Amino acid sequence: MIELPPSVTVVLGSGGAGGWMFHLGALRALRAEADFNLVDAQRVIATSAGAGVAAAVLTGTSLEDTGDVLMSPPSGEERTEFVEAREANRDRGLDRLMPVAPQLASQVLRNPLLAGSGLLPAGRIPTVGLSRAASIHANHPWPPSLWITATRLDDGALVVFGRDDLEVPLAQAAQASQAIPGAFAPVEIDGERYVDGGLLSPNHAELALETPTDLVVLVSVQSRPGLRATRMQARRRLDTELTQLREAGLATVLIEVDDATNARFRGFPRGDQTNGNVIQQHAARLTRAALRSWAAGDLDTGADGEPDNEANGEVATPA
């Protein structure tokens, strides 16, 4: 059994439906290899898919039940809301094609993904399904360790529910963090519109610097292999955040998607339990490798501060 230090920050990043499964597999491996559960974390920083998982698990839903709920096909309520939203969208005529936040185009040099998202029409898919697991314990108080990131749509600012002075129901925060622009409708909270927290960073690992901690366990899904602009931007942002953590002297266990796991993400739909379980198994394998490498002290930052990667090439684990 691997012994983790007393204070651990867990970062669960964005990654879509496949990200849900990857996070669950990583958390299962942490439980099996280190007797560590998410409730043991000093801080949990959750973005998009990570928010959906963290909100459920930290309010008492088991990893197994969370997986079953997230993999199940859309409920009758979700289907009804989707049909109603589609019909309402048709009634809007040409207005439905208008950019949801054109003012964000001015940020194209700083963040092309954010700027492009503002030029998309408002999403028409209701967000009810994005908090389905968290809604199991809808009346549960906000977990004190949990920070959920979202993007304020009107100005592109980062908002951290749980840290900032905002009273937001947990399920609604999970919806906002996962509301992908152009697909899902923005989530309105106290007159402000919020969308996916992953627009500004797929992980927001730099937030770990705000809480004293001995170790950061960073599960980065969106930085998985691929030549899409979003993947490349995610990897650049991840490198920046890892550098920030390293310069602050924070040991970091990095768990990323490898090529074999990435192949399982393609076209993964809800309702595909077989593939969902396979993604979890891959994530558990990668997490075990990362934890064992960290515990064995195989990673040496050396004089240049650059880490040596895990010998099998499966996981890069900066210290």
C-alpha positions as CSV (number, residue, x, y, z in Angstrom):
1,M,0.0,0.0,0.0
2,I,1.4,3.4,-1.0
3,E,1.3,6.0,1.7
4,L,0.4,9.5,0.6
5,P,1.4,12.6,2.6
6,P,-1.1,14.1,5.0
7,S,-2.2,17.0,2.7
8,V,-3.2,16.2,-0.8
9,T,-4.8,18.3,-3.5
10,V,-6.6,16.5,-6.3
11,V,-7.2,18.2,-9.6
12,L,-9.8,16.7,-11.9
13,G,-9.9,18.4,-15.3
14,S,-12.2,18.6,-18.3
15,G,-12.6,15.8,-20.8
16,G,-16.2,15.2,-21.8
17,A,-18.1,11.9,-21.2
18,G,-14.8,9.9,-21.6
19,G,-13.4,12.2,-19.0
20,W,-16.0,11.1,-16.5
21,M,-14.9,7.5,-16.9
22,F,-11.2,8.4,-16.8
23,H,-11.6,10.3,-13.5
24,L,-13.5,7.4,-12.0
25,G,-10.8,4.9,-13.0
26,A,-8.1,7.2,-11.5
27,L,-10.1,7.5,-8.2
28,R,-10.6,3.8,-8.0
29,A,-6.8,3.2,-8.4
30,L,-6.1,5.8,-5.7
31,R,-8.4,4.0,-3.4
32,A,-6.9,0.6,-4.1
33,E,-3.2,1.6,-4.2
34,A,-3.1,4.2,-1.5
35,D,-6.3,3.8,0.5
36,F,-7.1,7.3,-0.5
37,N,-10.6,8.5,-1.2
38,L,-11.6,11.9,-2.7
39,V,-13.1,12.9,0.7
40,D,-9.6,12.7,2.1
41,A,-8.3,15.5,-0.1
42,Q,-7.4,18.8,1.5
43,R,-8.6,20.5,-1.7
44,V,-10.4,19.2,-4.8
45,I,-10.2,21.5,-7.9
46,A,-12.7,20.3,-10.5
47,T,-13.4,21.5,-14.0
48,S,-16.1,20.4,-16.4
49,A,-16.2,16.6,-16.5
50,G,-14.2,16.7,-13.3
51,A,-16.9,18.8,-11.7
52,G,-19.5,16.2,-12.6
53,V,-17.6,13.4,-10.9
54,A,-16.4,15.4,-7.9
55,A,-19.8,16.8,-7.0
56,A,-21.3,13.3,-7.0
57,V,-18.5,11.5,-5.1
58,L,-18.1,14.2,-2.5
59,T,-21.7,14.1,-1.6
60,G,-21.8,10.4,-0.9
61,T,-22.3,8.6,-4.2
62,S,-19.9,5.6,-4.5
63,L,-17.5,5.5,-7.5
64,E,-19.4,2.5,-8.8
65,D,-22.8,4.1,-8.5
66,T,-21.5,7.3,-10.1
67,G,-20.2,5.3,-13.0
68,D,-23.5,3.5,-13.5
69,V,-25.5,6.8,-13.4
70,L,-23.2,8.6,-15.8
71,M,-23.1,5.8,-18.3
72,S,-26.8,5.2,-18.3
73,P,-28.8,6.5,-21.4
74,P,-30.6,9.9,-21.1
75,S,-33.6,9.7,-18.8
76,G,-37.2,10.4,-19.9
77,E,-36.9,13.8,-18.2
78,E,-33.8,14.7,-20.2
79,R,-35.3,13.6,-23.5
80,T,-38.4,15.7,-22.8
81,E,-36.4,18.7,-21.9
82,F,-34.3,18.3,-25.1
83,V,-37.4,18.1,-27.3
84,E,-38.9,21.2,-25.6
85,A,-35.6,23.1,-26.0
86,R,-35.3,22.2,-29.6
87,E,-38.9,23.4,-30.4
88,A,-38.3,26.6,-28.5
89,N,-35.1,27.2,-30.4
90,R,-36.9,26.8,-33.7
91,D,-39.4,29.4,-32.6
92,R,-36.6,31.9,-32.3
93,G,-36.1,32.1,-36.0
94,L,-32.8,33.7,-37.2
95,D,-32.1,34.8,-33.6
96,R,-31.0,31.3,-32.8
97,L,-27.9,31.8,-35.1
98,M,-26.7,34.9,-33.3
99,P,-23.4,34.8,-31.4
100,V,-23.9,34.1,-27.7
101,A,-21.2,36.5,-26.6
102,P,-19.6,38.4,-29.5
103,Q,-17.7,40.7,-27.1
104,L,-15.3,37.8,-26.4
105,A,-13.9,38.1,-29.9
106,S,-11.6,40.8,-28.6
107,Q,-9.7,38.2,-26.6
108,V,-8.7,36.2,-29.7
109,L,-5.0,36.7,-29.1
110,R,-5.1,35.8,-25.5
111,N,-7.4,32.8,-25.8
112,P,-8.6,31.8,-29.2
113,L,-10.8,29.1,-27.8
114,L,-12.6,31.5,-25.5
115,A,-13.0,34.0,-28.3
116,G,-14.4,31.4,-30.7
117,S,-16.8,30.2,-28.2
118,G,-18.3,33.6,-27.9
119,L,-19.1,33.6,-31.6
120,L,-21.1,30.4,-31.4
121,P,-24.9,30.5,-31.1
122,A,-26.2,29.7,-27.7
123,G,-26.4,26.0,-27.1
124,R,-29.8,24.3,-27.2
125,I,-29.2,21.2,-25.2
126,P,-30.6,21.5,-21.6
127,T,-28.0,21.1,-18.9
128,V,-30.2,18.9,-16.6
129,G,-28.2,15.8,-17.6
130,L,-24.9,17.3,-16.6
131,S,-25.7,17.2,-12.9
132,R,-27.6,13.9,-12.9
133,A,-25.0,12.2,-10.6
134,A,-24.7,15.2,-8.3
135,S,-28.5,15.5,-8.1
136,I,-28.7,12.2,-6.2
137,H,-27.8,14.2,-3.1
138,A,-29.2,17.5,-4.2
139,N,-29.8,18.7,-0.6
140,H,-26.3,17.9,0.6
141,P,-24.3,20.9,1.8
142,W,-21.4,22.1,-0.3
143,P,-18.4,20.0,0.4
144,P,-15.8,22.3,2.1
145,S,-12.9,20.9,0.1
146,L,-14.5,21.4,-3.3
147,W,-13.7,24.2,-5.8
148,I,-15.6,24.1,-9.1
149,T,-14.4,26.3,-12.0
150,A,-16.7,28.0,-14.6
151,T,-16.3,30.8,-17.1
152,R,-18.5,33.9,-16.8
153,L,-19.8,34.3,-20.3
154,D,-20.2,38.0,-20.6
155,D,-16.6,38.9,-19.8
156,G,-14.7,35.6,-20.0
157,A,-13.6,35.8,-16.4
158,L,-12.8,32.7,-14.3
159,V,-15.2,32.0,-11.4
160,V,-14.4,29.4,-8.8
161,F,-17.5,28.2,-7.0
162,G,-16.7,27.2,-3.4
163,R,-13.9,29.8,-3.2
164,D,-15.5,33.0,-4.5
165,D,-18.3,34.7,-2.5
166,L,-21.2,33.2,-4.4
167,E,-24.1,31.1,-3.1
168,V,-24.7,28.4,-5.7
169,P,-26.4,25.0,-5.4
170,L,-23.9,22.3,-6.0
171,A,-25.8,20.7,-8.9
172,Q,-26.1,24.0,-10.6
173,A,-22.4,24.7,-10.3
174,A,-21.7,21.3,-11.8
175,Q,-24.0,22.1,-14.7
176,A,-22.3,25.5,-15.3
177,S,-18.8,24.0,-15.3
178,Q,-19.8,21.4,-17.9
179,A,-21.9,23.7,-20.2
180,I,-19.9,23.4,-23.5
181,P,-20.6,26.6,-25.6
182,G,-22.5,26.0,-28.8
183,A,-23.9,22.7,-27.4
184,F,-25.3,23.3,-24.0
185,A,-27.3,26.3,-22.9
186,P,-25.4,28.7,-20.6
187,V,-26.4,28.3,-17.0
188,E,-27.8,31.5,-15.5
189,I,-27.1,32.2,-11.8
190,D,-28.1,35.4,-10.2
191,G,-28.4,37.2,-13.5
192,E,-25.0,36.0,-14.8
193,R,-24.4,33.4,-17.5
194,Y,-21.8,30.7,-17.0
195,V,-20.3,28.1,-19.3
196,D,-17.6,25.5,-19.3
197,G,-14.7,26.1,-16.9
198,G,-12.4,24.4,-19.4
199,L,-12.4,27.3,-21.8
200,L,-9.8,29.1,-19.7
201,S,-7.8,26.0,-18.7
202,P,-8.6,22.3,-19.0
203,N,-7.4,21.8,-15.4
204,H,-6.8,25.0,-13.5
205,A,-4.0,23.3,-11.6
206,E,-2.5,26.7,-10.7
207,L,-5.3,27.0,-8.1
208,A,-3.5,24.4,-6.1
209,L,-1.0,27.2,-5.1
210,E,-3.7,28.8,-3.1
211,T,-4.0,26.0,-0.5
212,P,-1.0,24.7,1.5
213,T,-0.5,21.1,0.4
214,D,2.2,18.4,0.3
215,L,1.2,16.7,-3.0
216,V,-0.9,17.5,-6.1
217,V,-2.5,14.6,-7.9
218,L,-3.4,16.0,-11.3
219,V,-5.7,14.0,-13.6
220,S,-5.4,15.7,-17.0
221,V,-7.7,14.3,-19.7
222,Q,-7.9,17.1,-22.3
223,S,-4.2,17.1,-22.9
224,R,-4.5,13.6,-24.4
225,P,-2.8,12.8,-27.8
226,G,-4.0,14.5,-30.9
227,L,-3.4,17.3,-33.3
228,R,-6.6,19.3,-32.7
229,A,-6.0,22.9,-31.8
230,T,-7.9,22.4,-28.5
231,R,-5.6,19.5,-27.5
232,M,-2.5,21.4,-28.4
233,Q,-3.7,24.4,-26.4
234,A,-4.5,22.1,-23.5
235,R,-1.0,20.7,-23.5
236,R,0.6,24.1,-23.6
237,R,-1.5,25.3,-20.7
238,L,-0.7,22.1,-18.8
239,D,3.0,22.7,-19.3
240,T,2.6,26.2,-18.0
241,E,0.8,25.1,-14.9
242,L,3.2,22.3,-14.2
243,T,6.0,24.8,-14.3
244,Q,4.2,27.0,-11.8
245,L,3.8,24.0,-9.4
246,R,7.4,22.9,-9.8
247,E,8.7,26.4,-9.2
248,A,6.6,26.6,-6.0
249,G,8.2,23.3,-4.9
250,L,5.0,21.2,-5.1
251,A,5.4,17.5,-5.8
252,T,3.0,16.5,-8.5
253,V,1.7,13.2,-9.7
254,L,0.5,13.7,-13.3
255,I,-2.0,11.2,-14.7
256,E,-2.6,11.6,-18.5
257,V,-4.4,9.7,-21.2
258,D,-2.0,7.5,-23.4
259,D,-2.6,6.4,-27.0
260,A,-4.3,3.1,-26.1
261,T,-6.8,4.9,-23.8
262,N,-7.3,7.8,-26.3
263,A,-8.5,5.3,-28.9
264,R,-11.4,4.4,-26.5
265,F,-12.5,8.0,-26.3
266,R,-13.4,8.3,-29.9
267,G,-17.2,8.3,-30.3
268,F,-17.8,7.2,-26.7
269,P,-21.5,7.8,-26.0
270,R,-23.4,7.6,-22.8
271,G,-25.0,4.2,-22.6
272,D,-21.9,2.4,-23.7
273,Q,-21.0,0.6,-20.5
274,T,-18.5,-1.7,-22.0
275,N,-16.3,1.1,-23.4
276,G,-16.9,3.2,-20.3
277,N,-15.6,0.4,-18.1
278,V,-12.6,-0.1,-20.4
279,I,-11.7,3.6,-20.1
280,Q,-11.8,3.2,-16.3
281,Q,-9.5,0.2,-16.5
282,H,-7.0,2.1,-18.6
283,A,-7.1,5.1,-16.2
284,A,-6.6,2.8,-13.2
285,R,-3.5,1.2,-14.9
286,L,-2.0,4.7,-15.7
287,T,-2.7,5.9,-12.1
288,R,-1.1,2.8,-10.6
289,A,2.0,3.4,-12.7
290,A,2.2,7.1,-11.7
291,L,1.7,6.4,-8.0
292,R,4.3,3.6,-7.9
293,S,6.8,5.7,-9.7
294,W,6.3,8.6,-7.3
295,A,6.5,6.3,-4.3
296,A,9.7,4.7,-5.6
297,G,11.3,8.1,-6.0
298,D,12.0,7.3,-9.7
299,L,11.6,10.9,-10.7
300,D,14.5,13.2,-10.2
301,T,14.0,16.9,-10.9
302,G,17.8,17.2,-11.2
303,A,19.8,20.4,-11.5
304,D,17.7,21.7,-14.3
305,G,14.4,21.2,-12.5
306,E,13.1,19.0,-15.3
307,P,11.6,15.7,-14.4
308,D,12.6,12.3,-15.7
309,N,9.5,10.5,-17.0
310,E,8.2,7.1,-15.9
311,A,10.2,4.4,-17.4
312,N,7.4,2.8,-19.4
313,G,6.5,6.0,-21.0
314,E,2.9,5.6,-19.9
315,V,2.8,8.5,-17.5
316,A,4.7,11.7,-17.1
317,T,4.9,12.5,-13.5
318,P,6.8,15.8,-12.7
319,A,8.0,16.2,-9.1
